[in-house]
Amino acid sequence: MPLVIAGRTFQSRLLIGTGKYRSFPEMARCHAASGAEVVTLAVRRVNLTDRTKESLIDYIDRSKLFILPNTAGCYTADDAIRTARLGREVGLSNWVKLEVIGDEKTLFPDNAGLLEATRVLAKEGFVVLPYTTDDIVNARRLIDAGAAAVMPLASPIGSGLGIQNLTNLRIMREMITEVPMIVDAGVGTASDAAIAMELGADGILMNTAISAAGDSEKMALAMKLAVEAGRLAFESGRMEKRLYASASSPLTGVIGS
């Protein structure tokens, strides 16, 4: 089954970023290798005025990739709202990965500011995908405010620590069914992506795990395969865990028994 967000269908469940690559051509190769259909970029990083200068947006194939502007670097609801509006006005998209950062060191979200900005932007017709904590209560409030998805962190942005909150993400998966749950931030390698998908995440957004890898293009492909494998495992339903061994070959009906 494909990923559906706000009525739009995507075949890939991997969403990818644009930051920290060694070059724009490398970024473009990684996008292709990942098979992603959604690419997020910070509105503040895009050259919106002087089109004679090279910009990362020149390396995004918009015939294959859907641009998801984000409000990275915004520390207040008002700032995030202005940034989202700017992204729409210059023709990027009326979708927004909404970030309202509450702490400079951890980059954890400001839940109150995030809720305020979600409410305002949703009323203005934006498709809002908020980057949030793994707090089920706050996630519910965001959905009530009009969020088209919830995007809980797995561990701090850019940390590569992997999935540090298995229980909370599992609870969110069980209790949130009306919108997609997309894990955002903390994935470090392919096994992290597979674990998140096996928990039932509808998708994963990642950037640093690919851009900071020794061979970013190979890691992009690894992430593509891990997301696909993890989703298949979730849909298939894993075997029950047992305390003791259970023979994989039956002992009854054996010739000579």
ABEGO torsion letter per residue (X at the ends): XBBBBGGBBBABABBBBABGBABAAAAAAAAAAAGBABBBBBAAABBAABAABBBAAAABBAAABBBBBBABGBABAAAAAAAAAAAAAAGABABBBBBBBABAAAGBBBAAAAAAAAAAAAAAGBBBBBBBBABAAAAAAAAAAGBABBBBBABBBGAGAEBABAAAAAAAAAABAABBBBBBEGBABAAAAAAAAAAGBABBBBAAAAAABABAAAAAAAAAAAAAAAAAAAAAEBBBBBABBBBABBABGBBGX
